[in-house]
Amino acid sequence: LENFRVMAQKMREARPTAINLMNAVDRILAAPETAIVSTAKSIFDEDVQLCEQMSLCASQLIADGDGVLTHCNTGGLATVGLGTALG
C-alpha cells in the first residue's frame, strides 16, 4: 500500500490538472485496503457511464460534418471510456 501512495503522489505531480485522475486516486487511497480493487472497479464503471452520457448529450449539439477542437487529451489516455469529447 505504501508503494501505491508513492505512485499516487507521482501521478499528482505528473498530471496536476487531471481532476478526474486525482479524484480517483483520492477515492482509492481513502478506501479500506480490502476494498481497493472494488473501489477501482466502481470508478472504472462510473467513468464509462459518464463518457457515454457526455457523448449522448453532445450528439444533440454537434451535427454531421461539424468540427470539434479540444485542448487536451480527451480520449483513452484521459478516461477509460469513449473519452470526454471524442465519444
Buried (B, 14 or more C-beta within 10 A) or exposed (E): EEEEEEEBEEBBEEBEEBEBBBEBBEBBEEBEEEEBEEBBEBBBEBBBEBBEEBBEEBEEEEEEEEEEEEEEBBBEEBBBBBBBBBB
